[in-house]
Amino acid sequence: MPETVTAAPLPTDDDIGYIHNRTFDEIAVGDTAAIERTLTAEDIQLFAVMSGDVNPQHLDPDFAASTRFHGVIAHGMWGAALISAVLGTRLPGPGTIYLAQTLKFLAPVHIGDTLTIRVTVRSKDEAKKRLVLDCSCTDQTGQCAIQGEAEVLAPMEKIVRTRATLPEVRLTDGNGGVRRLLDYARPLGTIRVAVVHPCDESSLGGAIDAWRAGLIEPVLIGPRARLDAVATAAGIDLSGLAIEDVPHSHAAVQRAVELAVACKVDALMKGSLHTDELMTAVIAADSGLRTKRRISHCYLMQTPAYPRPFIITDAAINITPTLEEKADIVRNAIDLAQVIGVERPRVAILAAVETVNPRMPATLDAAALCKMADRGQIAGAVLDGPLAFDNAVSAAAARIKGIVSPVAGQADVLVVPDLESGNMLAKQLEYLGGAASAGIVIGAKVPIVLTSRADSRESRMASCAVALLLAHRYRTQPL
């Protein structure tokens, strides 16, 4: 007997596995298609992220409550985007080319409203293969929120495709941690900051942003002509700001150190010069800024995957610190943790493994640091180590390995073995983990805002907020 071949049935509009269209010839005047969508707060936030429209009417419940809409409403174009979804997936479907759209926004859409988004074919142009469709978005009460018409070029060929699987989108509070840090620091009042050679837009703009945010009173130190040129190009007004006119970056560093030693500024902030140039002057034996502490760098970070801000140290100053230097690195980090409100921070001394191995110096240093804490040589925190990174930040990982520790899984401070591992860890968290960060140098008589040329303005402002907190602490508890 001959083999019988049964054709696969065409998918329907309800088939979640496929997406298909209706060609121009298959469409008749009066044909209609619709989808339903209930508005959530996440929809509004995601649309704001995609569009950049952060109008408080859509995102600030307190502000929105005082408006004539009496609450948060969706962006008008959110509903318009749903009309596009019907045209592109239902009628006509894949292969449709949008030509024109007119819309009238008739009523607000509030969180919890369920919209029926409908398109209906009004006319067909046989010569141009174009359709005009009436479009509407109607809420659950029957009120029309959006009304208009769309003109499209309809597909001529049948298309049936496996429906795409969209990536999972996870919303976080973005720079909410930065805002909370600024709000925590701002009530202390501004500090006077020497901004060293801010001769590019990012460093000058970051200092101006921190000034406008009520964190610092900047003293700009650099060649006046270059500062004016950068400000003009960036549309920044330097009127009323203190400016120290010096010929070059070396002179800017020297003048900044002089101001700090004379207590005429409370902190230093790196501009568009190399870190080595600034730090060499700071750590010089005769700089006047050295203390008994080893100078070290801390990244204050917050990432969506971890429930609290944390510190990574040292990732920028000490390349291969000795045990004695690591002790000061830990002490500096404890000071910073306490300044940001962690009364007794949990400090994880990181290594590749969580057991002491004589062939791995990082594990020996970790064990020694913990013993120093036991004997009171390092105070104000709970230390444990060696801990592998996963054990330091994941309670589940620590349990699996049988680690019983007051630090494992809930570390506030991560002390890395050396600069290379710390720098890579911090950059990975920032660029792959979505971490927000602030960078500060501690151990000198004044805090030093040490930012990278690639840092965002938010990061620069956060670093200034940390410097403000430390500077106020140093006024009563100098190093």
C-alpha positions in Angstrom: 0.0 0.0 0.0 1.2 3.5 -0.7 2.4 5.6 2.2 -0.1 8.1 3.4 1.4 11.6 4.2 -0.7 13.8 6.4 0.0 17.5 6.2 0.7 19.3 9.5 -2.3 21.5 10.4 -1.7 25.2 10.2 -1.2 26.8 13.6 -4.1 28.9 15.0 -3.8 32.3 16.7 -3.9 30.5 20.0 -1.0 28.2 19.2 1.8 29.3 21.6 4.4 27.3 19.7 4.1 29.1 16.3 3.6 32.6 14.9 2.0 33.0 11.5 0.5 35.7 9.3 -2.4 36.4 7.0 -1.5 37.5 3.5 -3.0 40.5 1.8 -5.2 38.2 -0.3 -6.5 36.3 2.8 -7.6 39.5 4.5 -11.0 41.1 4.1 -12.4 44.4 5.2 -13.9 44.0 8.6 -11.4 41.3 9.8 -10.3 41.9 13.3 -7.7 40.7 15.9 -7.1 41.5 19.5 -4.9 40.7 22.5 -5.4 41.5 26.2 -2.8 42.9 28.6 -3.0 43.9 32.3 -0.8 46.8 33.3 1.7 46.1 36.1 4.2 48.3 37.8 7.0 46.3 36.2 5.6 47.1 32.7 5.9 50.8 33.5 9.4 50.5 34.9 10.5 48.4 31.9 9.1 50.9 29.4 10.9 53.7 31.3 14.1 51.8 31.1 13.7 51.2 27.3 12.5 54.7 26.4 14.4 56.8 29.0 11.1 58.5 29.9 11.4 58.9 33.7 8.5 61.3 34.0 7.5 61.1 37.8 3.9 60.8 36.7 4.8 57.2 35.8 7.4 56.3 38.4 6.8 58.4 41.6 3.7 57.3 43.5 3.8 60.3 45.8 4.1 62.8 43.0 1.5 61.0 40.9 -1.0 61.0 43.7 -1.0 64.8 43.7 -1.8 65.0 40.0 -5.2 65.1 38.3 -4.8 61.3 37.5 -4.6 60.5 41.3 -1.9 57.9 40.9 0.7 56.3 38.6 -0.3 55.8 35.0 1.2 54.1 32.0 3.2 55.9 29.4 0.9 56.6 26.5 3.2 54.9 24.1 3.1 51.7 26.1 -0.4 51.2 24.8 0.8 52.2 21.3 3.4 49.5 21.5 0.7 46.9 22.1 -1.0 48.0 18.9 2.2 47.3 17.1 2.3 43.9 18.8 -1.2 43.0 17.3 -0.1 44.2 13.9 3.1 42.3 13.9 1.9 39.0 15.4 -1.8 38.7 14.6 -3.2 40.8 11.8 -1.6 40.9 9.3 1.3 39.3 11.4 4.9 38.5 10.4 6.1 40.3 7.3 4.0 43.4 8.0 5.7 46.7 7.3 4.4 49.7 9.4 3.9 52.8 7.2 2.0 55.2 9.4 0.1 55.5 12.7 -2.1 58.2 14.1 -3.3 58.0 17.8 -5.5 59.9 20.2 -4.9 59.4 23.9 -8.3 59.6 25.5 -8.0 58.2 29.0 -5.2 57.2 31.4 -4.3 53.6 32.1 -3.7 52.7 35.7 -1.8 49.8 37.3 -4.2 46.8 37.3 -6.3 48.0 34.3 -6.8 45.3 31.6 -6.6 46.6 28.1 -8.1 44.9 25.0 -6.0 46.0 22.1 -7.9 45.6 18.8 -7.2 46.3 15.2 -9.9 46.1 12.5 -9.3 46.3 8.7 -11.1 49.4 7.4 -9.9 49.4 3.8 -7.6 47.6 1.3 -5.6 49.1 -1.5 -5.2 46.4 -4.2 -2.7 48.2 -6.2 -0.3 49.0 -3.4 -1.2 46.0 -1.2 -1.8 48.3 1.7 -4.3 48.1 4.5 -5.7 50.8 6.8 -6.8 49.5 10.2 -8.8 51.1 13.0 -6.9 50.7 16.3 -8.2 50.9 19.8 -7.2 50.1 23.4 -10.2 49.7 25.7 -10.1 49.0 29.4 -12.1 46.6 31.5 -14.9 49.1 32.0 -15.3 49.7 28.3 -13.6 53.1 28.3 -11.5 53.7 25.2 -8.0 54.8 26.3 -6.3 55.0 22.9 -7.8 55.3 19.4 -6.4 55.8 16.0 -5.5 54.2 12.7 -2.6 52.4 11.2 -1.5 52.0 7.6 0.6 48.9 6.8 2.0 47.1 3.8 0.6 43.6 4.1 2.7 40.5 3.5 2.2 38.7 0.2 3.7 35.3 1.2 2.6 32.9 3.9 5.0 32.9 6.9 4.9 30.2 9.7 7.7 30.4 12.2 8.5 28.9 15.6 7.5 31.5 18.2 10.6 33.2 19.6 11.5 32.7 23.3 12.1 36.0 24.8 14.9 36.5 27.4 14.0 36.8 31.0 14.2 40.4 32.2 15.0 41.1 35.8 14.4 44.7 37.0 16.5 46.0 39.8 16.6 49.4 41.5 19.3 50.6 39.2 21.0 53.5 40.9 18.8 53.3 43.9 21.7 52.3 46.1 23.6 55.4 44.9 20.7 57.6 45.7 20.4 56.1 49.2 24.2 56.6 49.7 23.8 60.3 48.7 20.8 60.8 50.9 22.8 59.2 53.8 25.8 61.5 53.3 24.2 64.8 52.3 22.8 65.8 55.7 26.4 66.0 57.0 27.1 69.1 54.9 29.6 69.6 52.1 33.3 69.1 52.2 35.9 71.1 50.3 37.6 68.8 47.7 40.7 69.5 45.6 39.8 68.2 42.1 43.2 67.4 40.6 43.5 68.2 36.8 39.9 67.7 35.7 40.7 68.3 32.1 38.2 66.1 30.4 34.4 66.1 30.4 33.8 63.1 32.6 36.1 64.2 35.5 35.0 67.8 35.4 31.3 66.8 35.0 31.6 64.3 37.8 32.9 67.0 40.2 30.2 69.5 39.1 27.5 66.8 39.6 28.7 66.1 43.1 28.7 69.9 43.8 25.2 70.2 42.5 24.1 67.2 44.6 25.2 69.1 47.7 28.2 66.8 48.5 31.3 68.8 47.8 32.7 72.3 47.3 35.1 71.7 44.5 38.5 73.5 44.1 39.4 72.9 40.5 43.2 72.6 40.0 44.5 72.7 36.5 45.4 74.9 33.5 42.7 77.5 33.4 42.5 77.6 29.6 42.0 73.8 29.4 39.4 73.9 32.1 37.5 76.7 30.3 37.7 74.8 27.0 36.4 71.6 28.5 33.6 73.4 30.3 32.5 75.3 27.2 32.5 72.1 25.1 30.4 70.3 27.7 28.1 73.2 28.5 29.3 73.5 32.1 29.2 76.9 33.9 32.2 77.4 36.1 31.0 80.7 37.5 31.5 81.0 41.2 33.8 77.9 41.6 37.2 78.1 43.1 39.9 77.5 40.4 43.6 77.2 41.0 45.4 77.9 37.7 48.5 75.8 37.3 50.5 74.9 34.2 50.3 71.1 34.1 49.2 68.0 35.9 52.4 67.7 38.0 51.8 71.2 39.4 48.1 70.3 40.0 49.1 67.3 42.1 51.6 69.4 44.1 49.1 72.1 44.8 46.4 69.7 45.8 48.8 68.0 48.3 49.7 71.4 49.7 46.1 72.4 50.2 45.4 69.1 52.0 48.4 69.4 54.3 47.3 72.9 55.2 43.8 71.6 56.0 42.3 73.9 53.3 40.6 70.9 51.6 39.0 67.8 53.2 39.7 65.4 50.4 41.3 64.9 47.0 39.6 63.8 43.8 41.5 62.4 40.8 40.8 64.1 37.5 42.2 63.2 34.0 45.7 62.2 35.1 47.2 58.8 35.7 46.7 57.2 39.1 50.4 56.8 39.6 51.1 60.5 39.2 48.6 61.4 42.0 49.4 58.6 44.4 53.2 58.9 44.1 52.9 62.4 45.4 50.5 61.3 48.2 52.6 58.4 49.5 55.9 60.3 49.3 57.6 60.2 52.7 57.7 64.0 52.8 54.2 64.6 51.4 52.7 65.4 54.8 49.7 63.2 54.1 51.1 59.9 55.4 49.9 58.3 58.6 51.0 55.1 60.4 48.5 53.2 58.3 49.3 51.6 55.0 47.3 53.4 52.3 44.8 51.2 50.5 41.9 51.3 48.1 38.3 50.1 48.6 35.6 49.5 46.2 32.2 50.0 47.7 29.9 47.9 45.6 26.2 46.8 45.3 25.1 44.2 42.9 21.5 42.8 42.2 22.6 39.3 43.2 23.7 40.2 46.7 21.4 41.6 49.4 23.7 44.2 50.9 26.5 46.6 49.8 30.0 45.2 50.3 33.6 46.3 50.1 36.3 44.8 47.9 39.9 45.6 48.9 42.6 46.2 47.8 42.1 46.3 44.0 44.1 49.4 43.0 47.0 50.4 45.2 48.9 47.4 46.8 50.1 45.0 44.2 51.2 42.0 46.4 50.7 43.1 50.0 52.5 41.5 52.9 50.8 40.2 56.0 51.5 43.4 57.8 50.1 45.5 54.9 47.0 43.3 54.7 46.4 44.0 58.3 46.2 47.7 57.5 44.1 47.0 54.4 41.6 45.2 56.7 41.7 48.0 59.2 40.9 50.6 56.5 38.1 48.5 55.2 36.6 48.2 58.7 36.7 52.0 59.1 34.8 52.4 55.8 32.2 49.8 56.7 31.5 51.5 60.0 31.3 54.9 58.3 28.6 53.6 56.0 26.6 52.2 58.9 27.9 48.6 59.4 28.6 48.7 63.1 30.5 45.4 63.3 31.3 44.3 59.7 31.9 40.7 58.7 35.2 40.4 56.9 36.0 37.5 54.6 39.7 36.9 53.8 39.6 35.4 50.3 41.7 32.6 48.8 41.1 30.0 46.1 40.2 27.4 48.8 38.7 27.5 52.3 41.4 25.4 54.0 44.9 26.4 55.0 47.5 25.1 52.6 51.2 25.8 53.2 51.8 26.0 49.5 49.3 28.8 49.1 50.5 31.9 50.9 47.1 33.6 50.7 45.6 30.9 53.0 48.4 31.3 55.5 47.9 35.1 55.5 44.2 34.6 56.0 44.7 32.4 59.0 47.2 34.8 60.5 44.8 37.8 60.0 42.0 35.9 61.8 44.3 35.1 64.7 45.4 38.8 64.9 41.7 39.7 65.2 41.3 37.1 68.0 44.2 38.7 69.9 42.8 42.3 69.4 45.4 43.4 66.9 42.6 44.0 64.4 39.5 45.4 66.1 35.9 46.3 65.3 35.0 43.4 63.0 34.5 39.7 62.8 37.1 38.0 60.5 37.1 34.6 58.9 39.3 33.0 56.4 40.6 31.6 54.2 37.2 31.5 52.4 36.7 30.9 48.7 34.6 33.5 47.0 31.5 31.3 46.8 31.6 30.5 50.5 32.0 34.2 51.4 28.9 35.3 49.5 26.7 32.2 49.4 25.3 30.6 52.6 24.2 27.6 50.4 27.7 27.1 49.1 29.1 27.3 52.7 26.6 24.7 53.9 27.4 22.3 51.1 31.1 22.4 52.1 30.3 22.1 55.8 31.6 25.5 56.7 30.3 26.9 60.0 31.2 30.6 60.1 29.7 33.9 61.3 31.0 35.4 58.0 30.4 32.8 55.3 27.5 33.7 53.1 27.0 37.2 54.5 30.4 39.0 54.2 30.4 42.8 54.3 34.1 43.0 53.3 36.0 40.9 50.8 39.8 41.0 51.3 41.5 39.8 48.1 45.0 38.2 48.0 46.5 40.7 45.6 45.6 43.6 43.3 45.2 41.6 40.2 42.6 39.2 41.6 40.8 42.2 43.3 40.7 44.3 40.2 39.4 41.5 38.0 36.8 40.6 40.6 35.6 44.2 40.9 35.5 44.7 37.1 33.7 41.5 36.5 31.0 42.4 39.0 30.6 45.8 37.5 30.5 44.8 33.8 29.0 41.4 34.0 27.1 41.5 37.3 25.6 45.0 37.0 27.2 46.2 40.1 27.2 49.9 41.0 30.5 51.0 42.6 32.4 53.8 44.4 36.1 54.0 44.8 38.1 55.5 47.6 41.6 55.5 48.9 42.0 55.3 52.7 45.0 55.5 55.0 46.1 59.1 54.2 45.2 62.1 56.3 42.4 62.8 53.8 40.3 60.5 51.8 41.1 60.3 48.1 38.4 59.8 45.4 40.2 57.6 42.9 38.0 57.1 39.9 38.7 55.5 36.5 38.3 57.3 33.2 35.6 54.7 32.4 33.6 55.4 35.5 30.1 56.8 35.2 29.0 60.1 36.7 26.9 58.1 39.2 30.0 56.3 40.3 31.9 59.5 40.7 29.1 61.0 42.8 28.9 57.9 45.0 32.7 58.1 45.5 32.3 61.7 46.6 29.6 60.7 49.1 31.9 58.1 50.6 34.7 60.7 50.8 32.3 63.1 52.6 31.5 60.4 55.2 35.1 59.6 55.8 36.1 63.3 56.0 33.6 63.9 58.7 34.8 60.9 60.6 38.5 62.1 60.3 37.5 65.4 61.9 36.8 63.7 65.2 38.9 60.5 64.7 41.9 61.3 62.6 44.1 58.4 61.5 
